[in-house]
Amino acid sequence: MNLVTVIDYGGGNLKSVTNMLDALGSRYLVTNNYDEILNAEKIIFPGQGHFGQSMNSIQSQNLDKAIINAVNAGIPFLGICVGLQVLFETSEEAPDVKGLGLLKGSVPRFTEGKIPQIGWNKLKTTENNSILTDDYYYFVNSYYVKPEDTEIVSSYCNYGIDFAASIEKDNLIAVQFHPEKSGTAGYNAINRWLKL
């Protein structure tokens, strides 16, 4: 199976992601090295935490350029949780901090229900989906992505409102939930991504 490059930007949920890759028998490299990211076969950007802190950490290590160049070079890229949100232009969580801007749109905060959303929620996949099923996945999020182009959405969930739970565009796939904490459905989704 392909070697997966897991980006270590000083945040994120590295251990559970690498545990999942171990369980799936995938070879992987954990790195924050610009050249290793740019020469990757596949990339996972694990996310957990604050949009602004994540972007500041990414930029301080020059990883923003590595990620943008890798995605533009066509390397298969999977973003998880904040790893989805930072692909967009702005977030209400840190209005003064710009995202990577690889996707047009914003990251608003939920206004209904208990915030953050913590727990299982069921996906409704779209025709744009290639790795997910209409199953329950595990979420921890106060914010959600609002793409300008709704055709990139690959699944929706409802939490007071219908929101984009995942996106797919060319070599870019990103999910708001944590597949590494979503049991069989999450592991199967990552396994399908590894085989793409």
Buried (B, 14 or more C-beta within 10 A) or exposed (E): BBEBBBBBBBBBBBEBBBEBBEEBEBEBBBBBBBEBBBEBEBBBBBBBBBBBBBBBBBBEBEBBBBBBEBBEEEBBBBBBBBBBBBBBBBBEBBEEBBBBBBBEBBBBEBEEEEBBBEEBBBBEBBEBBEBBBEBBBBBBBBBBBBBEEEEBBBBBBEBEEEBBBBBBBEBBBBBBBBBBBBBEBBBBBBBEBBEE
